[in-house]
């Protein structure tokens, strides 16, 4: 991806290409490694920051390349400490990311697309529509900025990353995988893949591909109902990715990676909050090791959905626990600034 000028974004080319550029311009080949470290280990956003390069080398880079880093357009802080950041991209588009603090950890919720094409009925991002995929460096930048924001605000380093912001990560597979590679690489941010969770609404073929790629990060499935008819009405993607296909794909993923799968389940009032819904979910979860996050619904204007009663939520969780399943009830964070699950829509 390039800027409107004729200069190429240096971050989308390989270290090998940087090395070739250096040699062709009578620079020492090892300068390529220095530049690469500045870009990915030190997260430089300008060539001027690369202080172990000569002024001449920096000017050479500056005249041939750009660094299309993302910028902070605005920040909002919730009364619960959650911080939502609107990131400005080089082409004028905007995506959102969220910093979620707790007593001993900070989680970055990051976006993988500008908008989303899947039009899940309850989600504000789905109403927003799809504009484009994020490049891997734009995903990486969100992590860098949220990490700095965590240290500035809470003096706690970033501990976890969830790909649960705007967009469907599996529909931007190549860039998501490349971003994880750089975030976890010793030449990048050196973060453990065990601290990264990628969430999908359920693209069966891509879940199998994750298995084939033997990923080390965690996988979360936004299921929300294990009933095909209901799921078709809530998540149109289910029409091509039925419950049966998802079970097959998740079994395959587990056989390849031996990883436990996180099931995300938003409880909607009078839609998927009954004990019969809980039984269908328990049957679905028999197929592979899981942990279940039961999530409060966060109101999205015009969606027609509402939050399940607390009593129903507790009954649902108790039923799942009675089936010896690991269950957490996840309380909403950042609701007052439209930063909670399903609310990201550049507001």
Secondary structure by P-SEA (a helix, b strand, c coil): ccccccccccccccaaaaaaaaaaaccccaaaaaaaaaacccccccccccccccaaaaaaaaaccccccccccccccccccbbbbbbbccccbbbbbbbbbcccbbbbbccccccccccccccccccccccccccaaaaaaaaaaaaaaaaacccccccccccccccccccaaaaaaaaaaaaacccccccccccbbbbbccaaaaaaaaaaacccbbbbbccccccaaaaaacccccccccaaaaaaaaaaaaaaccbbbbbbbbbcccccccaaaaaaaaaaaccccbbbbbcccccccccccccccaaaaaaaaaaaaaabbbbbbcccccccccccccccccc
